[in-house]
Amino acid sequence: MKPVRRWRHSVNIREQRAEIRFGAIYKGALQATRPLGIVLAVAACFASPLGATEGGGSSYAPGVNTVWSGMMPPPGLYGYVYLSNYNAAHTLDQHGDDKSGIENFNLHVQAASIRVDLVYPRAKFLGADVESRIALPYIKGNVEFNAMTPRGPLYRSGRASGFGDLTLSPLLLGWHGTSLHQIAGLDIFAPTGDYDKSRLFNPSRHYWSVGPWYAFTVFAGDRWEFNGKAIYLFNFRNDATDYTSGQELNLDYDAAYNINRTWQLGVSGYVYRQITNDKQGGGIAPVDGNKGQVLSIGPFVKFQGGKTWGVVVKWQHETFVRNRSRGDRIWLQAAAKF
């Protein structure tokens, strides 16, 4: 399947923050690794250059934090690698139909992200463990389509590769219970990546975003577990285009069954909804404020190779799409303790 780029697109793919569970048991359950905060979005976030928010993308990579979303690992230094491949053959309007005037649409994005987490030893705040993260993706993508004009179809295309935007999570707080584990924090997306406003596709969003978030992990008996991470994004103005993308709400989720200590199967995905209208030049963007939405779901498998490393493979299919590209995303996520 064809990958599309950047944490969601623009075409910006963002740090695919995919999560991976490392390990073993922390206070009676796993000691493994915790998901990523924005983790690197590694890319997994991709989307169309022709829909919701500017370029139809987002600073956050939806669907990345589905494994052990609310489980902060024991003190130490952890590394994560996120690889994602996104391909979309449709870009949809506010009614969920193919956009008029556009034919033979194709968006392909690939992303590779690295995230480093530090859980501080002997640090406590409000009864919680304390963690910091930093993540950076490298994104490669291309988009092409025929724009229908009175004189016939006009072929347009764009491609680019380069580093995406840096994600900083300076302070995360993690609480642990018998069956419920929780993390609360703030992700800051800095416009440090490669960007050119004349291109159809860009690895960077070229604007600041700030996202407070909350995540949980629930262990239901010895076999079942449920994870979720909700993030609310506040986007600032792109000074190169005078465009301000609307506020966004995203929920990553999974439901998993542990076959044994090594293998886990389940379903994962995300629910995305743009809450406020896009704005440009002081006015609301045309077409219903360009507000996007999407629901994705698909199977995943996790392999826990030991107490200090693990691998996850996920497929997420998008549906109920509005003002965005509709496609499929494949993730390969790995985590290890240094």
Secondary structure, 3 states (H helix, E strand, C coil): CCCECCCEECCEECEECCCCCCCCECCCCEECCCCCCCCCEECCCCCCCCCCCHHHCCCCCCCCCCCCCCCCCCCEEEEEEEEEEEEEEEEECCCCCECCCEEEEEEEEEEEEEEEEEEEEEEEECCEEEEEEEEEEEEEEEEEEEEEECCEEEEEEEEEEEECCEEEEEEEEEEECCCEEEEEEEEEEECCCCCCCCCCCCCCCCCCEEEEEEEEEEEECCCEEEEEEEEEEEECCECCCCEECCCEEEEEEEEEEECCCCEEEEEEEEEEEECCCCEECCEECCCHHHCCEEEEEEEEEEECCCCCEEEEEEEEEEEEEECCEEEEEEEEEEEEEC
